[in-house]
Amino acid sequence: MATDFSLFKQEIDNNLSALPEQVSRVFHGRGRFFPALDNINVEWYPPVLFVQCYEEALDPDCKTALKAVFEANAMIETVLLQSRPWPDVENEILFTRHASQQQLPLEFDASLGNGLKCKVSLGANRNTGVFPDMRSGWDWINEHAEGKRVLNLFSYTSVFSLFALQGGARKVVNIDMCGSATKTAKANHELNGLLDDRVSIWKKDILKSNSQIAKQSKFDIIILDPPPFQKGSFRGWPDYQKLLRRCGKYLKEGGVILAALNNQQVTFDEFQQGVVDAMGEVKSITQLALGDEIKELEVDKGLKLALIQTQ
């Protein structure tokens, strides 16, 4: 059956119209909601449309649809394609309104919404460090952080921290082992006027930092958003469960863990059982709704955000 690229264009147009001025995922093909388009994600980093193709080549009809999106939306200055069949990465500017703009990476400050901005470098690495599929999590932490101590594990460029601090957090500890990410995290806080004594940014291996974290005062909120797997540093679910057990000890009574899991092989029921197996009895595990732009064929198996209360 031929792929209907009119649906592809319509989805991007609709999501750009809904969130024209902030970073967002505007086409979530990896959720398998759109037939035969599960190899494509499209993200909006105003003013750049960033197309991620998980195959070696982009379908010519897909490119035609992207050209139509570009021509219909004057706010898009450039469409950048990143072909990323593992482990290769190739970048190509498909369309631009600036004839001289061919130099990669594209580096600029992009709006996250709520008056916040972040440093963006597109066309350099596979990972942008922003993760716009976490938008509903950003909103949640912004609404619930007032007066709270927050621990942000696998913080990367610390976007969650920006929303927590803007929401009134009294302390945020960000931890990631990637030096370039923590450097960008510091720059992101400076960019937003949030680099003050409420913020700590640690370059550390989280799994090897239990004693250092445990010495901190307990936290009201813990953000747990690890990679699905990272060779040599994170083994996936076994290490996830290890961290859940530790988080239970770092958490203040009545506190909440905001946990993310992106694994199509695990249902939410199975995730809940895994949490209980790791942590023992918990008070509640509630699934946090994703943004409307994150469409999943099987909601129970797609990207999961959960609020875990242990007591």
Salt bridges, closest charged atoms under 4 A:
GLU11 OE2 - LYS295 NZ 2.92
ASP13 OD2 - LYS9 NZ 2.54
GLU43 OE2 - ARG25 NH2 2.80
GLU77 OE1 - HIS98 NE2 3.11
ASP109 OD1 - LYS119 NZ 3.19
ASP133 OD2 - ARG25 NH2 3.83
ASP139 OD2 - ARG135 NH1 3.73
ASP196 OD2 - ARG198 NH2 3.21
ASP220 OD1 - LYS252 NZ 3.39
ASP239 OD1 - ARG235 NH2 2.85
GLU293 OE2 - ARG135 NE 2.84
GLU296 OE2 - HIS28 NE2 2.94
GLU298 OE1 - ARG32 NH2 2.93
GLU298 OE2 - LYS301 NZ 3.98
